[in-house]
Amino acid sequence: MATEAAGVAKPLTPTEYIAEHLQNLNTLGGKQESIVDFTVVNLDTVFWSLMMGLIVVGFLLLAARRVTAGVPGRFQALIEMLVEMVETQSKSIVHGDRTFIAPLALFVFCWIVLLNTLDLVPVDWVHGVNGFLGLFHMHVPHHKLVPTTDLNGTLGLSMSVLVLMIFYSFKAKGAGGFVHELLSAPFGAKWYLAPFNLVLNIIEFIAKAVSLGMRLFGNMYAGELVFLLIALLGGIWHFGVDLSFLGFVGHVIAGSAWAIFHILVILLQAFIFMMLTLVYIGQAHSHH
């Protein structure tokens, strides 16, 4: 928990420690100043999102190849349980062609579970990595491990759901039917109400996408902050207080308890995101 300036290690304050761990490794090479800047790419978010996505694809392909008609093993039983759960939910929510929707929901659930699970990696892991990389004269300045604690990552996921909502609205209702719905619901098919209907429908689509991403981000970001506060308790002697027992209690016991509880948050947030994705796609199939 220190920075290096002119070759001299300088201890971080608690505020600086938290800010250091919440900064992304981006194409700027430093802190992003503006709230919205589409020229900046958070490299760590992109890397870990792609990595976890590839792992999920490999995981599901392996399950498909190893499936047997006999008594399933533990791995096959787990996959069958997940598939049955997603299929049941998709049948009850989406009334239409589910050829690609159920597999999509399964992938979304597994992907977000893995993205969220990265939150269980110790917050100071990057210092250990830099200690190893230092042998090769390499250094990682910043690295935010959990993509779902990056608003860019979660809004990217939710905007993808928005695209699917619009796509399935066109597919299920046709271009004419979808446009007619935008102009006639919810106030009625009167020509003078068409502008108000259109504005409200646009706001509804945007609100669904933004709230979907913000919900996942808010819960995972809060969990990451708690892990950082627990890490501060564990390293309390670095901030001028020599209380080793309090550090042990705060770091090991509190950290382990929160990690166990956080497993429920990880699974619950992935399930909620999957269910809302199905609900929004199901609404795209319904006719007003």
N, C-alpha and C positions, 0 to 999 in steps of 0.2 A: 504494500500500500504506500508506494512512494513514487515520485516523479524524479527524473534526472534532468538537472540544469547545470551546464558547464561541467559535467562529469561528477557532480555532487548529488547524492540522493537527498531529496527533500520530502519529509513526511507530508501526507495529505491530510487535510481536515476532513471531518465526516461529510460535509457538503461536497467537497471536491472528490472524495472517494465515490460517492453515489453518482455524481455527474460523469466521472470517468468511466464507470461501468455502463452508463446508459447512452454513451456516444457510439454511433455506428462507424464502421470502417467504410468510408464512402470515396467517391471519385474526387472530392475536394481535398482530401487529405487532412481535413480539420472539421471543426464544428460548423454545421449549416446555420447561417444567420437568418435567412428569410423562412417564413412559415411554409410557403409554397414555392418550390423550385424544381421544375420538371427536368432540368439538366443534371441534377444530382442523382446518382445511383448508389444506394446502400449495398455495397458488395457483399457484406456478410449475410444480409437478408436474402439476397438472390441466391447465394451459394448454398445456404442451408435449406432453403425452400426447395431448390432443385434436387439437392442430395436426398432429402426426406421423401420427395415425390418419387424419385427413382427407386428408393428402398421399398416403398409401398408397392410400386408396380412389380418389382422383382418378387416381393413377398407374395402377392396375389397370383402371379404367374407360377411360382413354385407350388402354391397350394393347388392350383388347377391341374398341374402335371402329376401331382402326387395323390390325387383323389382316387379312392378305391370304392368298390361296391360292397365290400365286406364291412367288418367292424372297424369304425374309424379310430385312428390314433388321436392323441391329444391335439396335435397340430391341426388335423383335419376337422376334429370336433369343434375347435375354436373358430375356424373359418366358417364352418357350416352354421354355427350359432350366430355369427356376425351377418352372414348372408340372409339367414332366415329373419333376423331382426329387421334388417333394412328392407327386405322384400315385403314383410308384413306392414311396415310403416308406409311404404310407397303405394301399396294396394289400397290402403285406407285413405290416402290423401290425394293421390293423383289418379283421376278417372280418365284414362286415355292410353295411348301407346306408351308403355314403360320400357321399351326395348333398351334404351340407353340411360334412362333416368335412374333406375335402381343401381346399376353398376356405377354411375356417377356419384350417387349418394354414398355408396360403400367406399369409393375412393376418397371422397371428401372427408368422411368420418375418420378413416385410417390415417389420411395425410395430416389432418389437424391434430389427431392424437399424438403422432410422432413430433410434429412441430411444437406442441405444448410440452411434451415430455422432455425436450431439451432444457426446460426450465429447472429440471432436477439436477443438472450438472452444476457442481460447485461454482459460485460466482467468480472466484479467483483462479479459475482453471487457466486463464490466458497467461497468468504470471508463470505458472509452471511450464507452459508451452514455450514462453519466451526464454525461460531458463535453458531449455533444450536447444532452441533455435540460436541462442547466443553462442553455442559451440561452433555454429556455422556462420557467425557474424550476421545473423538475420534478426529482425525484430518486428512484431506486430503492434502498431501504435494503439489501435482500438479494435475491439471485436465484440459486437453484441450478438450473443449466440442464438437467442430465441426470436424467430421471425414474427411470431404473434405478439411480441411486445413492441413491434415497430408498426406504427399506424399506416405506413406505406404498404406493408405486407397484408394487413387485415383488410384495408380498403381495396387493395388489389384483388383479394379473394371475393369480397362482396360485390365489386364492380363486375367481376366475371359472372356472378349470379344474376346481376342486372341484365347482362347481355343474354343470358339463357332465358330469363323471363320474357324479354322482348322477342327472342327467337321463337319460343314455344307459343307465344301469343299469335305471331304471324302464322306459324305452322298449324295451330289448332283452329284458328278462326278465319284464316286467309287475310290478305291485305285489306280488303274492303271491310270485312267484319271487325278487324282490330281497330281500324280508323273510325268506323261507326261507333264502336264502344267508347273510344277516347272522347268522341264528340257528344255522345248522348248520355253517358253515365257520369255522375249519379243523379243529376237533376232532371233528366228526361230529354227526349229527342226533339227539342224545340230549337230552331235556328238561332234565336237570340241567347240561348243558354250554352251554345256550343263553345264559346271562348272560355267560360267559367269551368265547364266540364273538362276541357283540355288542360287548363292550368292546374286544376286539382289533381287530375290523373298524373301529370308530369311530376308534381310535388310528391304524390304518393309513391311513385316509382323510385324517385331519388331518396325519399325518406326511408324506404325499405332497405335500399342498398347501404346507405350511410349508417343507419342504426345497426344493421347486421355486422358491419365491420367494427363499429365503435364498441359494441357489446363485447366482442371477443377481445379486442385490444384492451379495453378498460379492465376486464377481469384478469387477464394475464399480466398486464403492466403492474397492477396492484400486487399480484403475487410476487413478481420480481422485486418490487420495492421492499416487501416484507423479508425476502431472502437477503437483500442488501442490508437491511437494518439488523437482522440476526447476525450477519457477518461482522457488522460493526461491534455488536456485543462481544462476539468471539475475539475480536482484535482490539479490545478496549484499552489494553496497555500501550498501544501505539499512539494513543491520544492523551498521554500524560497521566493515566490512572493505572496503578499496578494492582489489579484485582483479578488474579489468575482464576480463582474459583468461579467468580461471576462470568469471566470469559468462557470457561468450560461449560457452565450451565447455559449461557446464552447461545453459544455456538453449536455445541454437540447436541444437547438435550432439546433445546428449542428448535434448532434447525431440523433435527430428525422428526420431531412432532409435526412441524409445519410441512415438511416434505411428504409425510404420510397423508396428512389432510389434503395436501395439494394434488395428490393423485386423483382424488374425487373431483376436484375442480377441473383438472385436465380432461377427464373423461366426460364430465358434464358439459363443458363448453364445446367440445367436439360434437356431442350429441345434439345440443341446442342448435349449433350452426347447421348440422345436417338436416334436422327437422325443419328449420325455417327455410332452408333451400328447397325442400320438398313442398312445403306449404306455398311458397311463392310460385314455384313451377306449377303446382296444382291449381292455383288461382289463375294462372295463365291459360289453363285448359278450360276453365269455367266460363260460361256465357252469362252476361247480365241481361 
